[in-house]
């Protein structure tokens, strides 16, 4: 193996060592349960609407308390349903053309969620990506990774576009697991404040893929369940003392 090719293979690890800011591409990593549908569309949509009415104002109030200097649109969530019956179960947060954060659940995701606590937690999780500015941070990481990857490729004499593409991929995903855990913590707060039990909500992780792979985007299931349980315990302890635990991630 020549030196240039060997160095190129090391690009993912070299880029990953670059210190990048933590603030997604336009759409962060979606939540994709592997389960099949368990309820009718009518039942799922009714539950989704019911829970959304409780989660949205709590999420917006919490977001504005944290981002007091942001414009009004930053915390003005739009909740949408994708009715495509052929798409795999999916939920994600993005930014609309008007600059408002959009939470999209497709119909198979809604039909696969088993109870209101799961709906509340997943909604809270997706609002967490906006509250923690994950879209912006992932874009920054992607750009930084692409720059470093391109420079390294140029140094070793390989196609710069290969280096920038690979570096951008690693940069975008280098903190994705951290972002998911941060969104889990925020989602725990949001669901709890809306009167739901995030520990029950987190049982949806048992139907969601998690991985230890370097380029994987979701943390292992047990790590996520533990994160929710630990955050919820802190919330309950503060509540027992008559306090509202500040949202942190």
N, C-alpha and C positions, 0 to 999 in steps of 0.2 A: 504494500500500500504506500503510495507516494505521500510526501509531506503535506501537499496542498489538500488532497482528498481527506487525509486523516484530520487535518485542522478543520475542514468544512464539517466533518462529522461531529466535531466538538463545539460547533456554533451554538446549538441549543443550550449547552451547559455554560458557555461563556456569556451568552446573552442573559441567561437567567441570573448570573452573578452581578449584573449591572444593577445598581440601585435605581429603581424607578419609582415614581410617585404612585401612591395607592389611591386616586379620586374617581359602560361596556360599549366596543363597537356600538353601533346604534341600538342593537338589541343585545342585552346580556345573555349569559347562558340560560336557556329556558329550563323549566322544571318538566321532566318527561317521565311520568310514571309508566311502569311496564305492565300495569294491571289491565284487565278488560273492564268494560263498562259494567256497573252493578245496579244502575237505576235508570228509569225512563228519562227521556229528555225533559218532559214536563216537570217531573219531580226535581230533577237536578237544577233546572232553570229557576224554579220557584225558590229552592233553597239558596241558590247563588244570589238571587235578587234580595232575599231576606237578610242574608249575612252582609252583603255589600252595603246595604243601607246603614248598618251599624259600624262597619269597619271604615268606610270612606271618611266620615267626619272625624273619627278618632285619628286616623292616619294623617289627615290634612292638618288638624290642630297640632299634633305632635311634630309634624314636619315644620310647620311655621314657627313653633317655639324654638326649634333648633336653628332654622335658617331665617332669622329675622331680617337680614340684609338682602335676601333674595327677592326677586320680583314676585308678584302675585301668582304668576303661572307656574312657578317652580313646584309648588305644593298643591296645585289644583288638578287632582287626579281625574282621569277619564277611565272608566271601566267598560270594556267591550267584550262581546262574545263573538267568536268566529264559529259560524254554524256549519262549516264544512264537515260532513260526516265521515269523510275518507281520511282526514288528517289524524296522525297519532296524537294521543293525549299530550297537551302542551299548555304551558302558561309562561308568559314573559312580560317584561317591562320594556317599553321603548319611549321615544319622544315623538310626539305628533308634529305635523307641519306647523301648527300654531305655537309650538314650544311647550305644550303641556305634557306631563308624563302620562303615558297610556299603559294600562294594565289589561292584557288580552288573555282570555281563557278560551280555548276552543271547546266545542260541545262534548267531545269525547273525554276531555279532562274533567268537565263538570259532571259527566255521567259516571266517571270512575271514582269520584270523591265520595267517601262513605258517610260523612256526617258534617254538621255545621262547624264543628271545631276544626276539622281539616280545611274547610273552605276558608275560615277566618285566618288560620295560620298561614296558608299559602298566599292569600291576599296580602296579609301583613308582611310576609317574606318579600313579595314583589314590590311593595311600597318601600321596603327597606333598601332595595337597590337604588331607588331615587334619593331617599333620605341620606344615604352614604355616598352619593355622587359616583356610583360605580361606572356609569356609562362614560363619564368624562375621564375618570382614572384609567379605564381600560384603553380608551383611545390614546391617552398619553403614553401608557406602557407600550402599546403597539408601535407608535411612532418611534419611541426611544429604542425599542428592540430592532426595528427595521434599520435605523441609522447605524447602530452598532454592528448588526449583521452584515450590512453593506460594506462597512469599513473593513471588517475582518475578511470578507470575501475578496475585496480589492487587494489586501495585503498578501494573501496567499495565492492570488492569481487565478481565482475561479470567477464564474459569472456573477457579477454584482447583484443581478436581479434574484438569483437563487438565495444569496445571503440576506437580502432585504426581505424576501418573502418568508424565509425560515425564521429570521430574527423577529419579524412582525408577529408571526404565529406564536412564537415562544413568549414574546413580550406581552401579547394580549392574554395569554393563558397563565402567565407566571404567578399571578395573584388570584386567579379565578376561584380556587378553593377557599382562600381567605375571604374573598368577597361573599361567597355562599354562606360561610359561617357567620359573617357579619350580618347578612340579611336575615339569617335564622335568629340571631339575637334580637334584632329589631322587630322581626315578625312576632317573636315571643312577647315582647312588650305590647305591641299593637293589639294582638289577639287578647291578651290578658286585660288590657284596659277596656276593651269592648265587651268584656264579660264572658269570654270563651276560655277553654282550658287548652293552652298550647301543647301540653304534654300529650293530650289525646290527638291534637292536630298533627303532631310530629310523627304519629304512627303511619302517616302517609309515606314516610321515608322507607318503610319496609317494602313498599312497592315501587321504589325509585332506585335507579342505578347509582352506585357510588364506586369510586375507583381510587387506587393508590398510584396509578400511573402518572408519570411526570407531566404528560400533556393532557391528562384528564381534567375535566372541568368541575366535577362535583366531589366533595369529600366522602370518605367512607360513611355508610349509614350509621354505624354505632357512634362515630364521632359527632355526627349531627344531632342524634338523639341525646347524647350526653350534654352537648352545648345547650340545647333547649332546656333540659332538666336543670342544669346549673343556673341558667339565667332565670328560670321560673322560680327556683328556690330563693334567689336573692330578692325577686319581686315580692314573693309571699312574706319573706322575713321583714322587709320594709313595711309592707302593708299591715302586718301584725303590730307594728309600732306606730301605726297611724301616719306613715310616710308613703309618698309616691316616688319610687325609685326612678331617677333620671334615665332616659334612654341612652345607652352607650353600646358601642360595638367594637 
